[in-house]
Each structure stands twice: as C-alpha cells, then as structure tokens.
C-alpha cells in the first residue's frame, strides 16, 4: 500500500527554503492533506503491525507516538520554527521514554530512518545496563551478532564516556569496548524515495524485526 504522495518530500524541500510561519500558513491545507494525515495513517498501520509482537500497543492512541513538527527553539541558535521531516517513536512506554525507545521512524527528503535501542539512559539505568552487559556478555554479543541485525544496522552507536566508574568495568572494557558507551542505539537509513514505495511499511517492519534480539536484551536489563 502506498501511504505517501510525491508531495511528501517535495513539501519539505520547499519548507527548507521557506522555513517561516507565513509560508507554512499559506501551505497549511497542503500539509494537512499530504503530510499530517497520511503520516498519522502510516503510524497507525505500523503500530498495528508491531502490536502483533507487543499487544500492549493495541489500545494505545497511535497519534501520541508522533513528534510535533514544531522545533524547540528556546535554546537553539537556529530559530527555524519547523522540522524538515516527520517522525514517531512507537513504544508501549510512550514516545518520551528514551531508555526503551521501541521503534523510531523518520521520513523526509534526506532519508528514511529506522532506529531503536537505548538512546538516553539516566545514571541508574546506565549503571544497571553496563552491569548487565558484563554479567551477560555472551547474550549481549549474540544479540549484536544476529545476522539480520548486522546486515541492516551494523553495530551499536552512541556517545561514550572517557572513563568508567569502577575498576571492574574498566577491566571488562578491554574485552568489551562498547561498555564505554552511554548510549546503546541502532540506526539504519534508506533512500528518500522509499517514502513513496508501496512496500514501505513491510520494509520498516522487516528492519524492526531484525533488531529483536538486542531489543529484548534492552527490555530485560534496563530497569
């Protein structure tokens, strides 16, 4: 099924050159018809597919998974008011839980992004997850070496600490350097024309399934 017209990407290309409220207001009907509503329909269909694995998603309002198009410009040097893509985070914990982020999807004229994992952990969550990696290292390595995961996502991404909080973790880091990370997320990109691909939904679900072993590890060991 094709969810988006060619104007989806074209709208954002034009918005990039006219990122202001006047232009957006002039094109608001176009945004409502070709961007907002189709993305809501796509997110709803995608959450229904993911509910086959996570039944908790069944009764959740899929619109609440969607991020606003308005940028938070309070502390930003760039005061452009609008994002140049549409994005959602589909998770039984809600889109604001960044420790167990479920499936993150982003569509726009630069790329199609599929991501997930543990994007932002608080101090206690990070400590517990590092301990879990150390105590269950073979399980961790097995999840990352899952062939579909390696093929589609490569390896775990994330910012790193220069030092670890204790001697045990520091010594373990010689065996597993990923323990230095303070984020543990995966990320893949497809070309922007994938937005109008009739198989978009199936492709996104396929990527999501490929990350299941690591996603299960995150679910099991982050408090």
C-alpha positions in Angstrom: 0.0 0.0 0.0 1.3 3.5 -0.9 0.8 5.9 2.1 2.5 9.0 0.7 2.4 11.0 -2.5 5.5 12.6 -4.1 4.5 15.9 -2.5 5.5 14.5 0.9 9.2 15.0 0.2 8.6 18.0 -2.1 6.8 19.8 0.7 9.8 19.6 3.0 12.2 20.6 0.2 10.2 23.8 -0.2 9.9 24.3 3.5 13.7 24.2 3.9 13.9 27.3 1.7 10.9 28.9 3.3 11.0 27.9 7.0 8.7 30.5 8.4 5.2 30.7 9.7 3.8 32.8 6.8 4.8 30.2 4.2 3.6 27.3 6.4 0.2 29.0 7.0 -0.1 29.5 3.2 0.6 25.8 2.7 -1.2 24.5 5.8 -4.0 22.8 3.8 -1.4 21.0 1.7 0.4 20.0 4.9 -2.8 18.6 6.5 -3.7 16.6 3.4 -0.4 15.4 2.1 1.8 15.2 5.2 0.0 15.2 8.6 -3.0 12.9 7.9 -1.0 10.4 5.8 1.7 10.2 8.4 -0.9 9.5 11.1 -2.4 6.8 8.9 1.0 5.3 8.4 1.9 5.4 12.1 -1.4 3.8 13.0 -0.8 0.9 10.5 2.7 0.5 11.7 1.7 0.3 15.3 -0.9 -2.3 14.4 1.8 -4.4 12.8 4.1 -4.0 15.8 1.2 -4.9 18.2 1.5 -8.5 16.9 4.7 -8.7 18.9 3.7 -6.1 21.6 0.0 -6.5 22.3 0.2 -3.5 24.7 0.3 -1.2 21.7 -3.2 -2.4 20.6 -5.2 0.0 22.8 -2.8 3.0 22.5 -3.6 6.1 20.5 -1.0 6.0 17.7 -1.2 9.8 17.3 0.6 10.0 20.7 3.7 8.3 19.2 4.2 11.2 16.7 6.5 14.1 17.4 5.4 17.6 16.7 6.6 19.3 13.5 7.5 22.4 15.5 11.1 22.7 16.6 12.0 23.5 20.2 13.9 26.8 19.5 14.1 28.1 23.1 17.8 27.5 23.4 18.7 26.9 19.8 20.8 29.2 17.6 18.8 28.2 14.6 15.4 29.7 15.1 13.7 28.0 12.1 10.3 27.0 13.5 9.7 23.7 11.7 11.4 20.3 11.4 12.1 19.1 7.8 10.7 15.6 8.3 8.0 13.7 10.2 9.0 11.3 13.0 7.4 9.0 15.5 8.6 6.7 18.3 6.4 3.6 18.7 6.7 2.1 22.1 4.5 0.7 24.8 6.2 3.1 27.2 5.3 6.2 25.1 7.4 8.3 22.8 9.1 10.2 25.7 10.7 7.1 27.2 14.2 7.2 25.6 15.7 4.4 27.6 13.5 1.8 26.0 12.7 3.6 22.7 10.9 0.9 20.8 10.9 1.8 17.1 11.9 5.3 15.9 10.9 6.1 12.4 11.7 9.3 10.5 10.6 10.2 6.9 11.9 13.1 4.9 13.7 14.2 1.7 17.1 13.4 3.2 16.4 9.8 4.1 14.2 7.3 5.8 15.5 6.4 9.2 14.7 3.3 11.3 16.3 3.2 14.8 15.8 1.9 18.3 17.6 0.7 21.4 18.6 2.6 24.5 19.0 6.2 23.3 19.2 8.1 26.6 19.6 6.5 30.0 19.6 8.1 33.4 22.5 7.4 35.8 20.9 4.4 37.4 19.7 2.9 34.2 23.2 3.2 32.6 24.8 1.6 35.6 22.4 -1.3 35.6 22.8 -1.8 31.9 26.6 -1.8 32.0 26.5 -4.4 34.8 24.1 -6.5 32.7 26.4 -6.4 29.7 29.3 -7.5 31.9 27.3 -10.3 33.7 25.6 -11.5 30.5 28.2 -10.8 27.9 27.6 -13.9 25.7 23.9 -13.0 25.4 24.9 -9.4 24.6 27.3 -10.5 21.9 24.8 -13.0 20.5 22.2 -10.2 20.1 24.7 -8.0 18.3 26.0 -10.8 16.0 22.5 -11.7 14.9 23.0 -11.8 11.1 19.9 -9.7 10.1 20.9 -7.1 12.7 24.4 -6.9 11.4 23.3 -6.7 7.9 20.8 -3.9 8.4 22.3 -1.9 11.3 25.9 -2.8 11.5 26.8 -2.1 15.2 25.6 -0.2 18.2 26.0 3.6 18.1 26.2 6.2 20.8 28.3 8.7 22.7 31.0 7.4 25.0 32.5 8.2 28.4 36.3 8.6 28.6 36.4 6.8 31.9 34.3 4.2 33.7 33.0 4.5 37.3 34.8 1.4 38.7 37.7 -0.9 38.3 35.6 -4.0 37.3 34.1 -2.1 34.3 37.4 -0.7 33.3 39.0 -4.1 33.3 36.0 -5.6 31.4 36.3 -2.8 28.8 39.4 -4.5 27.5 37.2 -7.4 26.5 34.2 -5.3 25.5 34.9 -1.7 24.5 31.2 -1.0 23.9 30.9 -0.7 27.7 32.2 2.8 27.4 29.1 3.9 25.6 26.5 5.9 27.5 24.0 5.3 24.6 23.2 2.0 23.0 21.1 2.6 19.9 21.0 1.2 16.4 20.3 3.2 13.3 19.7 2.5 9.6 18.9 4.7 6.6 17.1 4.1 3.4 17.0 6.5 0.4 14.3 9.2 0.5 12.4 7.8 -2.4 11.5 4.9 -0.1 8.8 7.2 1.3 6.6 6.6 -1.7 7.5 2.9 -2.0 4.4 0.7 -1.8 6.4 -1.7 0.4 7.5 1.0 2.9 5.5 -0.5 5.8 6.8 -4.0 5.1 10.4 -2.8 4.9 10.2 -0.9 8.2 8.7 -3.9 9.9 11.4 -6.1 8.5 14.1 -3.8 9.9 12.4 -3.7 13.3 12.2 -7.5 13.4 15.9 -7.7 12.6 16.7 -5.9 15.9 14.5 -8.1 18.1 17.4 -9.9 20.0 19.0 -6.6 21.0 15.6 -5.0 21.8 14.9 -8.0 24.0 18.2 -7.5 25.8 17.4 -3.9 26.4 13.9 -4.7 27.7 15.3 -7.4 30.0 18.1 -5.5 31.6 17.1 -1.8 31.8 15.1 -1.3 35.0 
